[in-house]
Amino acid sequence: MKRFGNIFRLRGDKAIWAICIILSCISLVFVYSSIGYMAIVKMHTTPTLAFAKHVVFVVMAYLVAAFVSNLNYQFFSRISGILYVVAVGLLFFTLLSGGRWMRLPLLGSFQPSEIAKIIVIITTAKILTINHDSDDPRKLYWWSIVPMSLVAAVILPENLSTALLVFGTGLVMMYLGGVKKSYLIGTVGLLVVVGVLGLFAAYQIFHSELAEYARHGILARAETWSNRVDHWLHHDETLATQENTALMAVADGGLFRINIGGTIHARLMTQANNDFIFAIIIEEVGSLVGFTIFLLYTILYYRCIMMAYRSGRRYGSLLIMGLSTSIYLQAIVHMCVCVGVIPVTGQTLPLISTGGTAYLLTGFSIGLIQSVINNAKTTPAPVATESNDTSTTTINTENQTEPPDQTTTT
């Protein structure tokens, strides 16, 4: 019984656990306040039952996080190839099925792209670690960007924003993993040019006589992308859209107020408890609290960066950086959408928005980060060596051995 309890201990960095728990407490307060419309109209249940379901997933997410934090993170490196094949298979199956969702018993619907985001990070970290000492910089670039690009390409037709997050996170990992800056700058430049031209072409097609034909082909989703950008550039405040309602919620919140549970705009939005929950938070407690939430995510990201550098293991460091970057970028995108800085993307706010399997997978990411930190504590610290060329002290991590294989730490 004692051993079983040890498996679910919160191991790792206490500051990271504390920030995550604070964000989850914020989630419980504001999901309860904003879930009414979704519960009645879409879930066909009562707000109380819908909120209870969210509470169950929050608890399950921390059980998952605690369990994973006790594992040896190298286990996921060893099976990364299998995980990658499974992720790509699920993505292709979902794409050919004509949507972005799959359904699991008990857990309900989920997006395979959420699983693929984590698996791409695990795979990319391994590739960058194995090929780090390659004499050919092009090999490091191509071996890391091709698997990532394949996953992003399969996600793209149904979920542009997630594809960009996958690709953006991968580029950050490639930069940290030693890929030449010129290659990355060229990749970003090419992506921007292709993206702008693609959106322009989509806008022209769907505003011509070809629109009816395009809506029934592979370009059908492109109409949504071009319309969202068009609505953002040519904002019409008279339309009763969710983005307009979110902006009104932000405006009503002001700098600071205490009106928890008194939201008006959440009663008019189908996605108030997930895609636009940050706007509801500002409406009820003001922009000052909203900025505080932004700071919490920033501190969480900074703390993860610190732990990545302290881990002393290239694969572990890249794993922490990839997972934390993915969480942070998604949070930034969500908040920017809610205040009108960028077009609507449909990205949730990690650890705060509802979303059963998405919340569980965020818990898995946190647990994997903590696993790296926990295992770093049980191995010898990096040895400081003097450089032959300068008088500065450097950290020698290249020749360190990884910790021994294990399934749990007790």
PEBELDA-V8660 format. One line per field, one symbol per residue. psi: psi as a letter, one per 40 degrees, with the letter a starting at -180 (. if undefined). burial: b if it has 16 or more other ideal C-beta (glycine too) atoms within 10 Angstrom, else e. Layout:
psi: ???
burial: ???
This chain:
psi: dddddddfigiahddddddddddddddddddddeedddddddefaidddddddddddddddddddddddeihddddddedddddddddddddddddefaeiihiiddaiihdddddddddddddddddddedehehdddddddddddddddddddddegdddddddddddddddddeeihdddddddddddddddddddddddddefaeeddddeeaeeddddddddddddddghheeigiddddddddddddadhigfhefidddeehefdecdfddddddddeidddddddddddddddddddddddedehdddddddddddddddddddddddddeediihdehihhediigcdddddddddddddddddddddeiiiihhihiddieihihhedeiiiiiiidih.
burial: eeeeeebeebbbbeebbebbeebbebbeebbbbbbbbbbeeeeeeebeebbebbeebbeebbebbbbbbbbbbbebbeebeebbeebbebbeebbeeeebeeeeeeeeebbbbbbbbbbbbbbbbbbbbebeeeeeeeebbebbbebbbebbebbbebbbbbbbbbbbbbbbbbebbbbeeebbeebeeeeeeeeeeebeebbebbeeeeeeebeeeebeebbebbebbbbeeeeeeeeeebbbbbbbbbebbeeebeeeeebebbeebebbbbbbbbbbbbbbbbbebbeebeebbeebbebbbebbebbbbbbbbbbbbbbbbbbbbbbbbbbebbbbebbbbbbbbbbbbbbbbbbbbbbbbbbbbbbbbbbbeebeebeeeeeeeeeeeeeeeeebebbeeeeebe
